[in-house]
Every structure is written in structure tokens, then in C-alpha cells.
Amino acid sequence: MKTEITEAISQMVTIELRYSGYIRTVEPHAYGRDKSGEEILRCFQVSGGSESGEVTGWKLLKVADAYAIQRTKTKFSPRPEYRRNDRAMQFMFCQL
């Protein structure tokens, strides 16, 4: 479990990370494990690149594929469309 992610969720601050060759800034909303045991992060990307070309929007990232994760000082509020208890997660470490 990555403490940078859980702390960012509890403090409601964005995180910056590298994923699929792109630097991304995301608002982390939920962090847990999927049914295969992989750690995943449900987040809203606010800036950066993406393989799909969509630079903003909801993402489900595999934490093992993310690196250079660091909290920023930028606060955020939960997105109105966010729903707790994400069905993609079998086990929840932390959520808004």
C-alpha cells in the first residue's frame, strides 16, 4: 500500500505521477485492490497526457504501473459524480 496515495485521499490533495509514459495530475478518490489482488486507484485526471488522448476525466489506474508518485499542495473537493464503494475494488484501503 502506498502511503502517498492514502495521505492524499485523506487530505484531499492532488497527486502527480508518471503513468504510461505521461506525467499526470489526478484527484485520488478511492484506492484498493481488484479481484485479482492488484492495487488500483480511481481518480479524476485534471491535467497531463494519456494514451487515449483524453487529458481530463475519470481513470482507473494500476498502481504497480505508476511511479514517481508525489502529493501536491493543491486541494480538491470530491467530484459530484463520484460514488463510494467502487465496484472495481474488492478491498478498499481508502476512499473519500
Protein Blocks (a to p, Z undefined) as FASTA:
>chain_A
ZZklmmmmmnopacdddeehiacddddfbdcddfkopacdddddfbdcdfklpagdcddd
dfklpghiacdfbdcdddfklcghifkbmbdfbdZZ
